[in-house]
Amino acid sequence: MLFQDIAAVLFDLDGTLIDSAPDLGAAADQMRVTRGLPSLPLDRYRAMAGAGARGMLGVAFGIGVDDPVFDSLREEFFFNYERCMTQRTAAFDGVAELITQLEQRQLLWGVVTNKSSRFTDPLTGAMPLFSGARAIVSGDTTPHAKPHPAPLLEAARRLGVAPQRCLYVGDDERDVVAGLAAGMQTVAATYGYLGNKAEVQAWGAHAEINSPLALLQLLASA
């Protein structure tokens, strides 16, 4: 698959550009430890990192969003995460070079995440990687979050690029669903947080990559 006439590349954040699982897991694991429960290894949290509080609390306490204590535990998790979210989080290997290459090709780029701006803004502000991002759209920027196409369409609007000339890269099925609904080309990042038993081929993405730099091979030269 070779994408033609692409003017902008949009990315999901957690699990696509950055590995935030260590900080997300630490925030949830701290809740276990303070309750006298044994710490869990990072690998237990990593697969569900893309699901945010829902995923982390599911691993830490085996509860879902319908549990009566979920809301209070979620706020405690958010409190913990705010205080540690830049301690261990880093870009995946190859991401910095990928961004450099995109900018050298004069391609615009940005971020569309379901992460709340409460976390997105300070996190991206603390990482030099995002200084060149022309649009950063959070889960609460528009009335709807992914898999609704609204956040992606807002990013395209901010970039001044027609949706059909945008490529969206993400590591979750909702990323592909949102991208397709927005009329964008889509790439599934299989190196990210795929959750349990993810069937990537069933998502319907136009292409898949197993490393960040593999994206460059899919882009036609300007």
Buried (B, 14 or more C-beta within 10 A) or exposed (E): EEBEEBBBBBBBBBBBBBBBBBBBBBBBBBBBEEEEEEEBEBEBBBBBBBBBBBBBBBBBBEBEEEEEEBEEBBEBBBEBBBEBBBEBBBBBEBBBEBBEBBEEBEBBBBBBBBBBBBBBEEBBEEBEBBEEBBBBBBBBBBEBBBBBBBBBBBBBEBBEBBBEBBBBBBBBBBBBBBBBBBBBBBBBBBBBBBBEEBEBEEBEBBBBBEBBBBBBEBBEEE
